[in-house]
Amino acid sequence: STAPASASTTVRPAVPESALAVSDAPAVEQPHGGPEGSALVRIEGLSVHYLGRESWVLDSVSLTHLRGRVTAVIGPSGCGKTTLLNCLGLLQRLSAGTVSVDGRDMASDRARRRFWRREAAFIYQDYGLIEEETLAYNVTLRAPGLLRRPRPDARLDGILETVGLAGRQAETASVLSGGEKQRVALARALAGTPKVLLLDEPFSSLDTTLRSQLQSQTRELVRRRQIPAVLVTHDPAEACFMADNIALLAGGELLQLDTPEAILRRPVNAQAARLLGCLNASDAHYIPPEAIHLSPHSGTPCTLQHSFRLPIGIAGMQPEKRL
């Protein structure tokens, strides 16, 4: 909802004034995994530099991705988000640092090929389906051995059922809607039992309702299959809804890594706050959403310029107001 610029209200901070200062703590602290959150994919000191470019695309980035958890990577265009995803998928040569999966260093060409072919699954915005082929063909592209197992039709239909497309394996991809194509891309990614799921803005072209459905479905499947997922997105709302942890990137560096709730309550600096769309931020102070209360009886009167709701999925927080 939007309030008139001339509207007057009363704002009462709900936390001590000292708590509103931008944090001086170290920018990055690895979050702890829950009972199911054992480490699977680690990157340490990851750096990428291209010839002819003065600055580093990625500069000493370290992350741990846990089983059954989604990590969202947010940052401005050109900050290194897609490069980071490609490094995780071993599509990009590293200038420095290491990538390990289940404790195995992925430095050798043999390990890289095995991981890329069998253990990493990508989902992109453009689906990547062969339009004239059937759903069965598209889904089994990454898992051809599925058709050689006992009762292949039942197994394939079971995979399609997980994404709401049961009984449609004989249809061609060309007759599907955009949302259905993205469901087939998700089924294809999960058919080969991957060890990591890498998502590069796969829902950005879908309408709001369908986007929300596929976001929920993807998150549920990641947790059910107990695989780590990394989501690159420009949308803070999508990141807050889907992710267990958010990594904020800027200029190739990792600004902050924490849960959506923790980052919204205390971003490490004003740049981090603005990457999440938080408006009540300056270089010196940040007013978290829960610090603002509308009250006719107490507090300091001020003009309310604008109000909007926080991203879906941030439970227990009130709509943020811009003062």
C-alpha positions, 0 to 999 in steps of 0.5 A: 500500500502507498501512503500520501506524501503529506500523511503524518504518522508517529514512528517509535523505534522498537530497538535501542538506537545503538542497534540501528547503526550499520554493523562493523562486524566482519562481512562474511560469516558462514551460517551453521547447517541444521540437522540435515545440513551437512556440507557437500560443495565447498569453494575456497578462495575462489578468484577469476580474472580475465585477460585484458580486464584490470579488476577481478571478476571474483576475488577470494570468494568462499562458500559452503553449500549444504544438503537440502538447502538453497543459497541465493546469490544477489548482486548488480549486473556484472558483479560475478554471479553467473561466473560464480555459478559456472565455477560451481558447475566447473564450466569456468577455469579458476584463476585461484582457489578450489572447488570440492564436492563430497571432499573430492577436489575437482582440480583434475580434468577427469573429475571435472568431466565426471562432475559436469556430466553426472553430478551437476544439473543446470536450469536456465531461463530459456529451458533448453528443451528440444522442441520437436522431441517428446517429454520422455526424450527431454527428461532422459537426456541427462539420464539415458540409463533410466530407460534401460532400467526395469519398468522405465515408463513407470520410473519416468512417469514418477519423475514427471509426476513430481513436477505435475506432468504425470502421463504426458511423457509422449507429448512433444515439448512444442505444445507446452506452455512456458511454465510446463517447459520449465517443469520439464527442465526441472524434471530433467535436472533431477532425473540423473540424481545430481549432487548440486542444482544450479539455477540461473534466473530460471523463473524470471520470465514467468507470470507471478502466480506460476513463478510462485508455484515453481519456486515452492516446488523447486524448494520442496524438491531440493529439500526432499532430495537433500541436494544443495541448490544455488540460485542466481537472481536479481530479485530480493523477493525471490531470494527471500522466499526460496533461500535458506541463506543469501550471498550478497556479491558486489564487485566480485567480492562477497559482502555478506552471507546469512539468512534472509531474516538476519541480513534484513535485520542487520545488513553489513553496510548500506550497499548490502541493504540496498541490494536487498531493496531496503530503503531506510539505509544510509552510510551510517544508519539502517532502520530495520523493518521491525523497528518501525511501529505506527502509533497515535500515542507515542513516538516521534511524529514524522512524514510517511513518504511510502510504504510497501510489503516485505518479500513473501517468506519473511515471516513475522515482519511488518511492512517496511516504511520509507521515511 
